[in-house]
């Protein structure tokens, strides 16, 4: 099994660890310390050694921050974690804030004592995030202190080691484009930005640029590494020597110089001595690197990570690989849904058993390398916790008369999958069916959408919410996130969400389509497929280039939860056509015992 179900934290963490941290803060003459969830690479999912926010608070979510003062602590999360943070971070020690309503820098501006020394780790904060803290410091009058030793690391006696998993080649048959070709294209972008070289600090971009993958981060095949790419195309990969075997240098070729990651500091100083112009993404690079470059004499050229957009707009080989991976993954999910509709209806099955069962079906299919995240296996009220992680302490039964939500995915060398299905255990209520159908209507509206080139995900987010808005309901998470190609299950810069986003949706981008509804203490509903942006046929009489989505996730959507009288003819046609495609593509991969159920589960309505 890739996933385990022992609790990774508990509410005792705050009581046990805050005193240790505060003692270390006093040694460093700090009155406060900023604790982001981020690691030194700005990863979303981070290695165990970097779970500093969880260590100090007990909160194990993938996004958040905390401010620790000597006499007070506050924690910030978004709507996905409203329930979870209150369960994990003890309210006796922490005050809770929604980051969409008040950010850490805003809180400091309003609450930090004027004479306070507020520390931050410059390896965990980007230039942009430090700028916000500096503005707060100027407004409130406190002193912002860049620490040389993170006080959490000093206080964390049994902190896990930094991972050093070998980096491996990602074959051309999966990548679709050679690293040498990618480096040539990115070098041109660096020249166009007026820089002599670019510092690439994001591991997904390093992995994409060099066509390598790793295992330093659970559920995401990343090598923790950095790189510098010169405007002429010469590249230096900074990576721990323990991650390099004899095959990797040959795979990378003569155009790549491999150095230990601890040599990056010397390289930055050399750029300064040469008065070089270095491209840096201020939203990704640790502020320490930028400060070191400036101190050494280099000129900073602010530029968006030049690998981010070409990484997001997948090539034909990557799209074909994603389609193939989703067929195999869809067969595993379909077998699981059959099990869920038959054996799991007893009321005796629990969330952990269900998550293990789905993973076992995935493991039977070709080339599963990992899960793309720990499965969200939520029965009844637990399904209303958007990013719920089942553990032996929270494990609940799939009881009759409830809904079960399962959000899961796999990592395959030809694609990353992410799918959510909601199923009834026993007979669903009319309310459940109504809410499910409204979520489905929003899902279909987005799946069927044709939109002009240049449209952003922000501009179309409301389309998926309207059926819920019509009856005064909504959900507190984005409608869609980008997905990588055997990389992160969450990938930018594309997304579909209420929050403003200036990135236009481009052909080849993969996103999720996942509206939902959550009734706290009762049930959760989410329907998620992955979609690919592609050119649409011209609209007769239109004068704009149009785009549309291709749905690539292949598994039945539960028809027992659909109130057909709420569907329009067009929505019914889409659902029938989708299930026909699922039958054609997934059916040949199913065992004989599943096929009768499968035919009924994908029937026309």
Buried (B, 14 or more C-beta within 10 A) or exposed (E): EBBEBEBBBBBEBBEEBBEBBBEBBEEBEBBBBBBBBBBBBBBBBBBBBBBBBBBBBBBBBBBBBBBBBBEEBBBBBBBBBBBBBBBBBBEEBBEBBBBEEBBBBBBBBEBBBEEBBBBBBBBBBBBBBBBBBEBBBEBBEBBBBBBEEBBBBBBBEEBEEBBBBBBBBBEEEBBBBEBBEBBEBBBEBBBEBEBBBBBBBBBBBBBBBBBBBBBBBBBBBBBBBBBBBBBEBBBBBBBBEEBBEEEBBEBBEEEBEBBEBEEBBEBBBEBBEBEBBBBBBBBBBBBBBBBBBBEBEBBBBBBBBBBBBBBBBBBEBBBBBBBBBBBBBBBBBBBBBBBBBEEBBEEEBBBBBBBBBBBBBBEEBEEBBBBBBBBBBBBBBBBBBBBBBBBEEBBBBBBEEBBBBBBBBBBBBBBBBBBBBBBBBEEBBEEBBBBBBBBBBBBBBBBBBEBBBEBBBBBBBEBBBEBBEEEEBEBBBBBBBBBBBBBBBBBBBBBBBBEEBEBBBBBBBBBBBBBBBBBEEBBBBBBBBBBBBEEBEEEEEEEEEBBBBEBBBBBBBBBEBBBEEBBEEEBBBBBBEBBEEBBEBBBEBBEEEBEEBBEEBBEEE
